[in-house]
Amino acid sequence: MRIKIHESWREKLNEYFNTKEFKKTAHKARQAYLDKSKTIFPHPTKIFNAFNTTPFNQVKVVILGQDPYHNPKQAHGLAFSVPNGVPAPPSLQNILKELHDDLSLSNNHEKTSQTDLTPWAKQGVLLLNSVLTVEKNKPGSHANMGWELFTDKVIQILSNEKKHLVFILWGVYAKSKQSLIDTNKHLALTAPHPSPLSAHKGFFGCRHFSKTNAYLKQNGIEPINWEL
């Protein structure tokens, strides 16, 4: 698999790309896409979309997801996001509800019909799934393919080399990555997953969008315009 990734990330990850570990992952992913009996998401050109939309030097915030959406037309390489015109999956519906409720406390935020979170990514929000590919209709099917080792490396590099990032960790799985983050120099925000199964257990009302901006401002960093 030829890695098409922003030069700023290639510079940071090139050593890892040359490991047997990653080459094994890339081989497994390539074989999955070549298997005509299977449909794999996202489109191969979108596997590294999060990295290409948010260069390393621009990262301010990391929102961590688990793996891509597994239904047609949804996954496009950004965690929790779907292209505009595609109905929002339940977790994204709840994220947009919390966004509206959070921002309405500080301004007259209008509800949005936008489902594509690319505007966030372009401002420095790395929308990172821990696993970068998935088989159609089989959530979690590419877990343990090796993507987790790669994205853990990404989190570690960000934690080690940058200061005052905000890591947004929703759900038990995302929270398990907190051990990779130096919380002495970064902010880790945790809450239950926005899934309908858990959103009412503390995701709603977490106010992570306004808390993120408060932390960025406190550290002299331009806040995120969360409006979509």
C-alpha positions as protocol buffer text, in pm:
chain_id: "A"
residue {
  index: 1
  type: MET
  ca { x: 0 y: 0 z: 0 }
}
residue {
  index: 2
  type: ARG
  ca { x: 147 y: 333 z: -109 }
}
residue {
  index: 3
  type: ILE
  ca { x: 108 y: 579 z: 176 }
}
residue {
  index: 4
  type: LYS
  ca { x: -21 y: 916 z: 56 }
}
residue {
  index: 5
  type: ILE
  ca { x: 11 y: 1128 z: 367 }
}
residue {
  index: 6
  type: HIS
  ca { x: 91 y: 1494 z: 433 }
}
residue {
  index: 7
  type: GLU
  ca { x: 465 y: 1560 z: 434 }
}
residue {
  index: 8
  type: SER
  ca { x: 458 y: 1688 z: 794 }
}
residue {
  index: 9
  type: TRP
  ca { x: 324 y: 1351 z: 909 }
}
residue {
  index: 10
  type: ARG
  ca { x: 553 y: 1152 z: 681 }
}
residue {
  index: 11
  type: GLU
  ca { x: 849 y: 1324 z: 844 }
}
residue {
  index: 12
  type: LYS
  ca { x: 727 y: 1219 z: 1191 }
}
residue {
  index: 13
  type: LEU
  ca { x: 619 y: 867 z: 1096 }
}
residue {
  index: 14
  type: ASN
  ca { x: 865 y: 763 z: 827 }
}
residue {
  index: 15
  type: GLU
  ca { x: 1069 y: 553 z: 1069 }
}
residue {
  index: 16
  type: TYR
  ca { x: 755 y: 368 z: 1178 }
}
residue {
  index: 17
  type: PHE
  ca { x: 639 y: 319 z: 818 }
}
residue {
  index: 18
  type: ASN
  ca { x: 961 y: 124 z: 758 }
}
residue {
  index: 19
  type: THR
  ca { x: 908 y: -120 z: 1046 }
}
residue {
  index: 20
  type: LYS
  ca { x: 806 y: -482 z: 990 }
}
residue {
  index: 21
  type: GLU
  ca { x: 512 y: -408 z: 1218 }
}
residue {
  index: 22
  type: PHE
  ca { x: 363 y: -143 z: 991 }
}
residue {
  index: 23
  type: LYS
  ca { x: 449 y: -326 z: 669 }
}
residue {
  index: 24
  type: LYS
  ca { x: 250 y: -622 z: 800 }
}
residue {
  index: 25
  type: THR
  ca { x: -50 y: -395 z: 868 }
}
residue {
  index: 26
  type: ALA
  ca { x: -24 y: -233 z: 524 }
}
residue {
  index: 27
  type: HIS
  ca { x: -7 y: -577 z: 359 }
}
residue {
  index: 28
  type: LYS
  ca { x: -320 y: -697 z: 542 }
}
residue {
  index: 29
  type: ALA
  ca { x: -506 y: -381 z: 445 }
}
residue {
  index: 30
  type: ARG
  ca { x: -397 y: -410 z: 82 }
}
residue {
  index: 31
  type: GLN
  ca { x: -515 y: -772 z: 67 }
}
residue {
  index: 32
  type: ALA
  ca { x: -851 y: -674 z: 215 }
}
residue {
  index: 33
  type: TYR
  ca { x: -906 y: -408 z: -53 }
}
residue {
  index: 34
  type: LEU
  ca { x: -800 y: -649 z: -329 }
}
residue {
  index: 35
  type: ASP
  ca { x: -1045 y: -917 z: -213 }
}
residue {
  index: 36
  type: LYS
  ca { x: -1336 y: -878 z: -456 }
}
residue {
  index: 37
  type: SER
  ca { x: -1568 y: -1067 z: -222 }
}
residue {
  index: 38
  type: LYS
  ca { x: -1544 y: -785 z: 34 }
}
residue {
  index: 39
  type: THR
  ca { x: -1617 y: -414 z: 43 }
}
residue {
  index: 40
  type: ILE
  ca { x: -1383 y: -211 z: 260 }
}
residue {
  index: 41
  type: PHE
  ca { x: -1438 y: 142 z: 388 }
}
residue {
  index: 42
  type: PRO
  ca { x: -1328 y: 414 z: 350 }
}
residue {
  index: 43
  type: HIS
  ca { x: -1218 y: 443 z: -14 }
}
residue {
  index: 44
  type: PRO
  ca { x: -842 y: 373 z: -12 }
}
residue {
  index: 45
  type: THR
  ca { x: -766 y: 734 z: -105 }
}
residue {
  index: 46
  type: LYS
  ca { x: -937 y: 843 z: 220 }
}
residue {
  index: 47
  type: ILE
  ca { x: -759 y: 611 z: 467 }
}
residue {
  index: 48
  type: PHE
  ca { x: -525 y: 892 z: 575 }
}
residue {
  index: 49
  type: ASN
  ca { x: -773 y: 1176 z: 522 }
}
residue {
  index: 50
  type: ALA
  ca { x: -744 y: 1293 z: 885 }
}
residue {
  index: 51
  type: PHE
  ca { x: -368 y: 1337 z: 846 }
}
residue {
  index: 52
  type: ASN
  ca { x: -394 y: 1507 z: 507 }
}
residue {
  index: 53
  type: THR
  ca { x: -660 y: 1752 z: 627 }
}
residue {
  index: 54
  type: THR
  ca { x: -486 y: 1831 z: 957 }
}
residue {
  index: 55
  type: PRO
  ca { x: -107 y: 1857 z: 916 }
}
residue {
  index: 56
  type: PHE
  ca { x: 107 y: 1778 z: 1221 }
}
residue {
  index: 57
  type: ASN
  ca { x: 209 y: 2139 z: 1286 }
}
residue {
  index: 58
  type: GLN
  ca { x: -157 y: 2251 z: 1286 }
}
residue {
  index: 59
  type: VAL
  ca { x: -294 y: 2001 z: 1540 }
}
residue {
  index: 60
  type: LYS
  ca { x: -458 y: 2167 z: 1843 }
}
residue {
  index: 61
  type: VAL
  ca { x: -722 y: 1909 z: 1935 }
}
residue {
  index: 62
  type: VAL
  ca { x: -754 y: 1532 z: 1892 }
}
residue {
  index: 63
  type: ILE
  ca { x: -1097 y: 1367 z: 1890 }
}
residue {
  index: 64
  type: LEU
  ca { x: -1049 y: 993 z: 1909 }
}
residue {
  index: 65
  type: GLY
  ca { x: -1289 y: 744 z: 1755 }
}
residue {
  index: 66
  type: GLN
  ca { x: -1268 y: 367 z: 1733 }
}
residue {
  index: 67
  type: ASP
  ca { x: -1313 y: 254 z: 1372 }
}
residue {
  index: 68
  type: PRO
  ca { x: -1481 y: 390 z: 1057 }
}
residue {
  index: 69
  type: TYR
  ca { x: -1855 y: 373 z: 993 }
}
residue {
  index: 70
  type: HIS
  ca { x: -1935 y: 43 z: 822 }
}
residue {
  index: 71
  type: ASN
  ca { x: -2234 y: 141 z: 604 }
}
residue {
  index: 72
  type: PRO
  ca { x: -2202 y: 264 z: 243 }
}
residue {
  index: 73
  type: LYS
  ca { x: -2126 y: 633 z: 176 }
}
residue {
  index: 74
  type: GLN
  ca { x: -2051 y: 712 z: 541 }
}
residue {
  index: 75
  type: ALA
  ca { x: -1679 y: 672 z: 609 }
}
residue {
  index: 76
  type: HIS
  ca { x: -1443 y: 929 z: 461 }
}
residue {
  index: 77
  type: GLY
  ca { x: -1143 y: 905 z: 689 }
}
residue {
  index: 78
  type: LEU
  ca { x: -1248 y: 1149 z: 962 }
}
residue {
  index: 79
  type: ALA
  ca { x: -1367 y: 1010 z: 1295 }
}
residue {
  index: 80
  type: PHE
  ca { x: -1743 y: 1058 z: 1359 }
}
residue {
  index: 81
  type: SER
  ca { x: -1786 y: 1255 z: 1033 }
}
residue {
  index: 82
  type: VAL
  ca { x: -1989 y: 1166 z: 724 }
}
residue {
  index: 83
  type: PRO
  ca { x: -2011 y: 1359 z: 396 }
}
residue {
  index: 84
  type: ASN
  ca { x: -2283 y: 1622 z: 375 }
}
residue {
  index: 85
  type: GLY
  ca { x: -2603 y: 1476 z: 235 }
}
residue {
  index: 86
  type: VAL
  ca { x: -2551 y: 1146 z: 416 }
}
residue {
  index: 87
  type: PRO
  ca { x: -2785 y: 1106 z: 717 }
}
residue {
  index: 88
  type: ALA
  ca { x: -2599 y: 1150 z: 1045 }
}
residue {
  index: 89
  type: PRO
  ca { x: -2544 y: 820 z: 1229 }
}
residue {
  index: 90
  type: PRO
  ca { x: -2680 y: 816 z: 1587 }
}
residue {
  index: 91
  type: SER
  ca { x: -2347 y: 902 z: 1754 }
}
residue {
  index: 92
  type: LEU
  ca { x: -2295 y: 1199 z: 1525 }
}
residue {
  index: 93
  type: GLN
  ca { x: -2654 y: 1314 z: 1587 }
}
residue {
  index: 94
  type: ASN
  ca { x: -2575 y: 1320 z: 1959 }
}
residue {
  index: 95
  type: ILE
  ca { x: -2245 y: 1502 z: 1904 }
}
residue {
  index: 96
  type: LEU
  ca { x: -2428 y: 1771 z: 1707 }
}
residue {
  index: 97
  type: LYS
  ca { x: -2695 y: 1795 z: 1977 }
}
residue {
  index: 98
  type: GLU
  ca { x: -2430 y: 1843 z: 2248 }
}
residue {
  index: 99
  type: LEU
  ca { x: -2251 y: 2095 z: 2025 }
}
residue {
  index: 100
  type: HIS
  ca { x: -2572 y: 2295 z: 1989 }
}
residue {
  index: 101
  type: ASP
  ca { x: -2656 y: 2278 z: 2359 }
}
residue {
  index: 102
  type: ASP
  ca { x: -2301 y: 2366 z: 2466 }
}
residue {
  index: 103
  type: LEU
  ca { x: -2256 y: 2661 z: 2232 }
}
residue {
  index: 104
  type: SER
  ca { x: -2611 y: 2789 z: 2293 }
}
residue {
  index: 105
  type: LEU
  ca { x: -2509 y: 2859 z: 2651 }
}
residue {
  index: 106
  type: SER
  ca { x: -2260 y: 3117 z: 2529 }
}
residue {
  index: 107
  type: ASN
  ca { x: -2416 y: 3243 z: 2203 }
}
residue {
  index: 108
  type: ASN
  ca { x: -2712 y: 3202 z: 1970 }
}
residue {
  index: 109
  type: HIS
  ca { x: -2593 y: 2881 z: 1806 }
}
residue {
  index: 110
  type: GLU
  ca { x: -2818 y: 2758 z: 1527 }
}
residue {
  index: 111
  type: LYS
  ca { x: -2877 y: 2387 z: 1479 }
}
residue {
  index: 112
  type: THR
  ca { x: -2690 y: 2258 z: 1176 }
}
residue {
  index: 113
  type: SER
  ca { x: -2776 y: 2012 z: 902 }
}
residue {
  index: 114
  type: GLN
  ca { x: -2406 y: 1973 z: 821 }
}
residue {
  index: 115
  type: THR
  ca { x: -2261 y: 1629 z: 892 }
}
residue {
  index: 116
  type: ASP
  ca { x: -1915 y: 1675 z: 740 }
}
residue {
  index: 117
  type: LEU
  ca { x: -1670 y: 1776 z: 1013 }
}
residue {
  index: 118
  type: THR
  ca { x: -1396 y: 1879 z: 768 }
}
residue {
  index: 119
  type: PRO
  ca { x: -1423 y: 2246 z: 882 }
}
residue {
  index: 120
  type: TRP
  ca { x: -1305 y: 2133 z: 1226 }
}
residue {
  index: 121
  type: ALA
  ca { x: -1022 y: 1929 z: 1075 }
}
residue {
  index: 122
  type: LYS
  ca { x: -903 y: 2227 z: 873 }
}
residue {
  index: 123
  type: GLN
  ca { x: -872 y: 2430 z: 1194 }
}
residue {
  index: 124
  type: GLY
  ca { x: -651 y: 2177 z: 1372 }
}
residue {
  index: 125
  type: VAL
  ca { x: -893 y: 1915 z: 1506 }
}
residue {
  index: 126
  type: LEU
  ca { x: -741 y: 1575 z: 1425 }
}
residue {
  index: 127
  type: LEU
  ca { x: -1041 y: 1343 z: 1384 }
}
residue {
  index: 128
  type: LEU
  ca { x: -852 y: 1021 z: 1446 }
}
residue {
  index: 129
  type: ASN
  ca { x: -997 y: 672 z: 1440 }
}
residue {
  index: 130
  type: SER
  ca { x: -784 y: 417 z: 1624 }
}
residue {
  index: 131
  type: VAL
  ca { x: -854 y: 167 z: 1342 }
}
residue {
  index: 132
  type: LEU
  ca { x: -846 y: 316 z: 992 }
}
residue {
  index: 133
  type: THR
  ca { x: -1040 y: 59 z: 787 }
}
residue {
  index: 134
  type: VAL
  ca { x: -1345 y: -164 z: 824 }
}
residue {
  index: 135
  type: GLU
  ca { x: -1536 y: -425 z: 624 }
}
residue {
  index: 136
  type: LYS
  ca { x: -1888 y: -335 z: 509 }
}
residue {
  index: 137
  type: ASN
  ca { x: -2154 y: -415 z: 771 }
}
residue {
  index: 138
  type: LYS
  ca { x: -1893 y: -558 z: 1010 }
}
residue {
  index: 139
  type: PRO
  ca { x: -1803 y: -306 z: 1282 }
}
residue {
  index: 140
  type: GLY
  ca { x: -1470 y: -382 z: 1445 }
}
residue {
  index: 141
  type: SER
  ca { x: -1373 y: -624 z: 1168 }
}
residue {
  index: 142
  type: HIS
  ca { x: -1026 y: -472 z: 1124 }
}
residue {
  index: 143
  type: ALA
  ca { x: -947 y: -446 z: 1493 }
}
residue {
  index: 144
  type: ASN
  ca { x: -615 y: -614 z: 1570 }
}
residue {
  index: 145
  type: MET
  ca { x: -498 y: -574 z: 1209 }
}
residue {
  index: 146
  type: GLY
  ca { x: -226 y: -349 z: 1349 }
}
residue {
  index: 147
  type: TRP
  ca { x: -381 y: -7 z: 1294 }
}
residue {
  index: 148
  type: GLU
  ca { x: -402 y: 43 z: 1671 }
}
residue {
  index: 149
  type: LEU
  ca { x: -23 y: 19 z: 1699 }
}
residue {
  index: 150
  type: PHE
  ca { x: 11 y: 286 z: 1431 }
}
residue {
  index: 151
  type: THR
  ca { x: -243 y: 529 z: 1581 }
}
residue {
  index: 152
  type: ASP
  ca { x: -105 y: 474 z: 1932 }
}
residue {
  index: 153
  type: LYS
  ca { x: 229 y: 585 z: 1788 }
}
residue {
  index: 154
  type: VAL
  ca { x: 58 y: 895 z: 1647 }
}
residue {
  index: 155
  type: ILE
  ca { x: -87 y: 982 z: 1989 }
}
residue {
  index: 156
  type: GLN
  ca { x: 251 y: 931 z: 2158 }
}
residue {
  index: 157
  type: ILE
  ca { x: 431 y: 1153 z: 1906 }
}
residue {
  index: 158
  type: LEU
  ca { x: 173 y: 1427 z: 1949 }
}
residue {
  index: 159
  type: SER
  ca { x: 196 y: 1402 z: 2326 }
}
residue {
  index: 160
  type: ASN
  ca { x: 576 y: 1402 z: 2329 }
}
residue {
  index: 161
  type: GLU
  ca { x: 645 y: 1671 z: 2070 }
}
residue {
  index: 162
  type: LYS
  ca { x: 366 y: 1924 z: 2122 }
}
residue {
  index: 163
  type: LYS
  ca { x: 230 y: 2128 z: 2413 }
}
residue {
  index: 164
  type: HIS
  ca { x: -120 y: 2228 z: 2523 }
}
residue {
  index: 165
  type: LEU
  ca { x: -319 y: 1992 z: 2303 }
}
residue {
  index: 166
  type: VAL
  ca { x: -671 y: 1890 z: 2398 }
}
residue {
  index: 167
  type: PHE
  ca { x: -745 y: 1518 z: 2370 }
}
residue {
  index: 168
  type: ILE
  ca { x: -1119 y: 1445 z: 2363 }
}
residue {
  index: 169
  type: LEU
  ca { x: -1183 y: 1086 z: 2469 }
}
residue {
  index: 170
  type: TRP
  ca { x: -1543 y: 965 z: 2448 }
}
residue {
  index: 171
  type: GLY
  ca { x: -1621 y: 616 z: 2574 }
}
residue {
  index: 172
  type: VAL
  ca { x: -1429 y: 340 z: 2749 }
}
residue {
  index: 173
  type: TYR
  ca { x: -1217 y: 255 z: 2445 }
}
residue {
  index: 174
  type: ALA
  ca { x: -1101 y: 612 z: 2387 }
}
residue {
  index: 175
  type: LYS
  ca { x: -1034 y: 660 z: 2758 }
}
residue {
  index: 176
  type: SER
  ca { x: -802 y: 358 z: 2749 }
}
residue {
  index: 177
  type: LYS
  ca { x: -565 y: 572 z: 2538 }
}
residue {
  index: 178
  type: GLN
  ca { x: -521 y: 827 z: 2816 }
}
residue {
  index: 179
  type: SER
  ca { x: -213 y: 641 z: 2937 }
}
residue {
  index: 180
  type: LEU
  ca { x: -38 y: 748 z: 2613 }
}
residue {
  index: 181
  type: ILE
  ca { x: -91 y: 1117 z: 2692 }
}
residue {
  index: 182
  type: ASP
  ca { x: 125 y: 1336 z: 2915 }
}
residue {
  index: 183
  type: THR
  ca { x: -149 y: 1513 z: 3109 }
}
residue {
  index: 184
  type: ASN
  ca { x: 106 y: 1742 z: 3272 }
}
residue {
  index: 185
  type: LYS
  ca { x: 129 y: 1937 z: 2947 }
}
residue {
  index: 186
  type: HIS
  ca { x: -197 y: 1847 z: 2770 }
}
residue {
  index: 187
  type: LEU
  ca { x: -566 y: 1845 z: 2861 }
}
residue {
  index: 188
  type: ALA
  ca { x: -753 y: 1513 z: 2838 }
}
residue {
  index: 189
  type: LEU
  ca { x: -1132 y: 1548 z: 2843 }
}
residue {
  index: 190
  type: THR
  ca { x: -1329 y: 1227 z: 2904 }
}
residue {
  index: 191
  type: ALA
  ca { x: -1698 y: 1142 z: 2889 }
}
residue {
  index: 192
  type: PRO
  ca { x: -1922 y: 846 z: 2801 }
}
residue {
  index: 193
  type: HIS
  ca { x: -1952 y: 763 z: 2431 }
}
residue {
  index: 194
  type: PRO
  ca { x: -2207 y: 965 z: 2229 }
}
residue {
  index: 195
  type: SER
  ca { x: -2379 y: 642 z: 2125 }
}
residue {
  index: 196
  type: PRO
  ca { x: -2753 y: 633 z: 2215 }
}
residue {
  index: 197
  type: LEU
  ca { x: -2662 y: 350 z: 2456 }
}
residue {
  index: 198
  type: SER
  ca { x: -2449 y: 578 z: 2674 }
}
residue {
  index: 199
  type: ALA
  ca { x: -2496 y: 945 z: 2576 }
}
residue {
  index: 200
  type: HIS
  ca { x: -2741 y: 1005 z: 2862 }
}
residue {
  index: 201
  type: LYS
  ca { x: -2487 y: 878 z: 3116 }
}
residue {
  index: 202
  type: GLY
  ca { x: -2276 y: 1193 z: 3102 }
}
residue {
  index: 203
  type: PHE
  ca { x: -2196 y: 1273 z: 2739 }
}
residue {
  index: 204
  type: PHE
  ca { x: -2483 y: 1517 z: 2720 }
}
residue {
  index: 205
  type: GLY
  ca { x: -2381 y: 1817 z: 2927 }
}
residue {
  index: 206
  type: CYS
  ca { x: -2006 y: 1743 z: 2916 }
}
residue {
  index: 207
  type: ARG
  ca { x: -1950 y: 2077 z: 2736 }
}
residue {
  index: 208
  type: HIS
  ca { x: -1626 y: 1958 z: 2580 }
}
residue {
  index: 209
  type: PHE
  ca { x: -1645 y: 2209 z: 2295 }
}
residue {
  index: 210
  type: SER
  ca { x: -1649 y: 2516 z: 2520 }
}
residue {
  index: 211
  type: LYS
  ca { x: -1401 y: 2357 z: 2764 }
}
residue {
  index: 212
  type: THR
  ca { x: -1162 y: 2296 z: 2475 }
}
residue {
  index: 213
  type: ASN
  ca { x: -1175 y: 2658 z: 2367 }
}
residue {
  index: 214
  type: ALA
  ca { x: -1133 y: 2784 z: 2722 }
}
residue {
  index: 215
  type: TYR
  ca { x: -813 y: 2578 z: 2756 }
}
residue {
  index: 216
  type: LEU
  ca { x: -678 y: 2689 z: 2418 }
}
residue {
  index: 217
  type: LYS
  ca { x: -741 y: 3057 z: 2500 }
}
residue {
  index: 218
  type: GLN
  ca { x: -582 y: 3012 z: 2842 }
}
residue {
  index: 219
  type: ASN
  ca { x: -266 y: 2895 z: 2666 }
}
residue {
  index: 220
  type: GLY
  ca { x: -263 y: 3166 z: 2402 }
}
residue {
  index: 221
  type: ILE
  ca { x: -388 y: 2942 z: 2121 }
}
residue {
  index: 222
  type: GLU
  ca { x: -655 y: 3044 z: 1870 }
}
residue {
  index: 223
  type: PRO
  ca { x: -978 y: 2865 z: 1966 }
}
residue {
  index: 224
  type: ILE
  ca { x: -1177 y: 2642 z: 1732 }
}
residue {
  index: 225
  type: ASN
  ca { x: -1480 y: 2783 z: 1552 }
}
residue {
  index: 226
  type: TRP
  ca { x: -1709 y: 2482 z: 1607 }
}
residue {
  index: 227
  type: GLU
  ca { x: -1987 y: 2627 z: 1388 }
}
residue {
  index: 228
  type: LEU
  ca { x: -2068 y: 2404 z: 1091 }
}
